[in-house]
Structures are given as C-alpha cells and as structure tokens.
Amino acid sequence: MINFPKLGATSLALIAGNLVPIIGVLFFDWQLFPLILLYWLENVVIGVFNVFKMLTCSGSESFLQRVVMTVFFSVHYGMFCFGHGTFIVDLFGGELDSIPAAFQIIMQNGLQLALIALVVSHAFSFLQNYLIRGEFREMSVSDVMFSPYKRIIVLHVFIIFGGIALQTFGVTQIGLIMLAGVKIVADLIAHKIEHKKRWVE
C-alpha cells in the first residue's frame, strides 16, 4: 500500500489555486497561450512577495544592506522575467510588450479569477510559513534573493516543453489539463524544497 505524504494547509492552498485553471480549461475553453501567460505572471507575483521576504528576513545584514540588495533583485528579476516572458510570447504566439499588456490578455481571456487564486495561495504561504512559523528568522537576504530563480528554471522547463509538445501534436482539452496537472506536481515539489521539510504541514 502506498503511503502518500500528508499535505498541510499551505500545500492544499497551492493545489486549490492551481485547480482554477483546470476548471477554466474544462468549462470556459481556455487555450494554451493565455494559460502559459498566466503561469508566467505568477512569477511576477512570486517576485513581489520575495521583495517582502528580503525586507523582513532576520539575517546578519543591516537594514540598509537589505534595501540595496532588494533594489538590485527587483531590477535583475524584472529583467529576467521580461526576457522569459518575451521568449514565451515568441514561442507560443500573441503580443506582449509590457506588464499591462499581459494583464490585458488576462482580462480578455477571463483569467482574472485564476490569477487572484494564485495570488491568494502565495500570500497565504507567505503569512503562514514565512511570518507565522518564523522562517524569516532562519534566512539571510542572499538566501531569499536567489530562491525564485530556482523555481522558475525547474518549473518552466516542464511548462515550456509541455507547451511545445501540445503545439507539435495538437492542443486538446486533455493535453491542457495534463499540462496544468504537471504544473501542480512541480509546484508541490518546489514548495517542499523551498520550505526544507518532508512535506509542509
């Protein structure tokens, strides 16, 4: 008999946030490009919460050092996300030249609820794991600064190759659901690694 790990509140919130895109694919005919764009926008959300983490962590750095490193992160991560977003647009189609343009695509395709659900999921994890459980006491600003990059590289390798496979063999509802499912599994693994526990309770 397989013993599945118990999933705590933040893991369940993560799953719930990621189920909204699956509902959209099943009942509202969401397509490949808006779905992948939504996942890219999630990186922007993660970057915003990472700024809060860098400013509130209890490492040995002074507050001024944290501010300087946070500004550097904001500029570098912003450029990184812009390059990543441009690559996704070139690969999967559409027009994207700014963050407002991305939000316009979200509005046009009715993905607002899915984006809000992902924001709520990350906000809950930030409050529960980082602040309430005191992860901020154990991390330096440099540790926090590099954590989003690891997630983007690992997670979006799955998403990009999955999207390429769908484009090659045909975009179907089942394929989009499978892509969203892979994203949930990859998210849970990244969540587990980030919080350095067997499974987050």
VENCOR-V616581 format. One record per residue. N is the residue number from 1. PSI is psi as a letter, one per 30 degrees, with the letter a starting at -180 (999 if undefined). Layout:
BEGIN
n:N psi:PSI
n:N psi:PSI
END
This chain:
BEGIN
n:1 psi:k
n:2 psi:k
n:3 psi:j
n:4 psi:k
n:5 psi:k
n:6 psi:k
n:7 psi:k
n:8 psi:a
n:9 psi:e
n:10 psi:e
n:11 psi:e
n:12 psi:e
n:13 psi:e
n:14 psi:e
n:15 psi:e
n:16 psi:e
n:17 psi:e
n:18 psi:f
n:19 psi:f
n:20 psi:e
n:21 psi:e
n:22 psi:e
n:23 psi:e
n:24 psi:e
n:25 psi:e
n:26 psi:e
n:27 psi:f
n:28 psi:g
n:29 psi:h
n:30 psi:k
n:31 psi:a
n:32 psi:e
n:33 psi:e
n:34 psi:e
n:35 psi:e
n:36 psi:e
n:37 psi:e
n:38 psi:e
n:39 psi:e
n:40 psi:e
n:41 psi:f
n:42 psi:e
n:43 psi:e
n:44 psi:e
n:45 psi:e
n:46 psi:e
n:47 psi:e
n:48 psi:e
n:49 psi:f
n:50 psi:e
n:51 psi:e
n:52 psi:e
n:53 psi:e
n:54 psi:e
n:55 psi:f
n:56 psi:f
n:57 psi:l
n:58 psi:h
n:59 psi:a
n:60 psi:f
n:61 psi:k
n:62 psi:l
n:63 psi:e
n:64 psi:e
n:65 psi:e
n:66 psi:e
n:67 psi:e
n:68 psi:e
n:69 psi:e
n:70 psi:e
n:71 psi:e
n:72 psi:e
n:73 psi:e
n:74 psi:e
n:75 psi:e
n:76 psi:e
n:77 psi:e
n:78 psi:e
n:79 psi:e
n:80 psi:e
n:81 psi:e
n:82 psi:e
n:83 psi:e
n:84 psi:e
n:85 psi:e
n:86 psi:e
n:87 psi:e
n:88 psi:e
n:89 psi:e
n:90 psi:e
n:91 psi:e
n:92 psi:g
n:93 psi:l
n:94 psi:l
n:95 psi:k
n:96 psi:j
n:97 psi:g
n:98 psi:l
n:99 psi:e
n:100 psi:e
n:101 psi:e
n:102 psi:e
n:103 psi:e
n:104 psi:e
n:105 psi:e
n:106 psi:e
n:107 psi:e
n:108 psi:e
n:109 psi:g
n:110 psi:h
n:111 psi:g
n:112 psi:e
n:113 psi:e
n:114 psi:e
n:115 psi:e
n:116 psi:e
n:117 psi:e
n:118 psi:e
n:119 psi:e
n:120 psi:e
n:121 psi:e
n:122 psi:e
n:123 psi:e
n:124 psi:e
n:125 psi:e
n:126 psi:e
n:127 psi:e
n:128 psi:e
n:129 psi:e
n:130 psi:e
n:131 psi:e
n:132 psi:e
n:133 psi:f
n:134 psi:g
n:135 psi:f
n:136 psi:f
n:137 psi:f
n:138 psi:f
n:139 psi:k
n:140 psi:l
n:141 psi:e
n:142 psi:e
n:143 psi:e
n:144 psi:e
n:145 psi:e
n:146 psi:f
n:147 psi:e
n:148 psi:e
n:149 psi:e
n:150 psi:e
n:151 psi:e
n:152 psi:e
n:153 psi:e
n:154 psi:e
n:155 psi:e
n:156 psi:f
n:157 psi:e
n:158 psi:e
n:159 psi:e
n:160 psi:e
n:161 psi:e
n:162 psi:e
n:163 psi:e
n:164 psi:e
n:165 psi:e
n:166 psi:e
n:167 psi:e
n:168 psi:e
n:169 psi:f
n:170 psi:k
n:171 psi:j
n:172 psi:l
n:173 psi:e
n:174 psi:e
n:175 psi:e
n:176 psi:e
n:177 psi:e
n:178 psi:e
n:179 psi:e
n:180 psi:e
n:181 psi:e
n:182 psi:e
n:183 psi:e
n:184 psi:e
n:185 psi:e
n:186 psi:e
n:187 psi:e
n:188 psi:e
n:189 psi:e
n:190 psi:e
n:191 psi:e
n:192 psi:e
n:193 psi:e
n:194 psi:e
n:195 psi:g
n:196 psi:h
n:197 psi:l
n:198 psi:e
n:199 psi:k
n:200 psi:k
n:201 psi:999
END
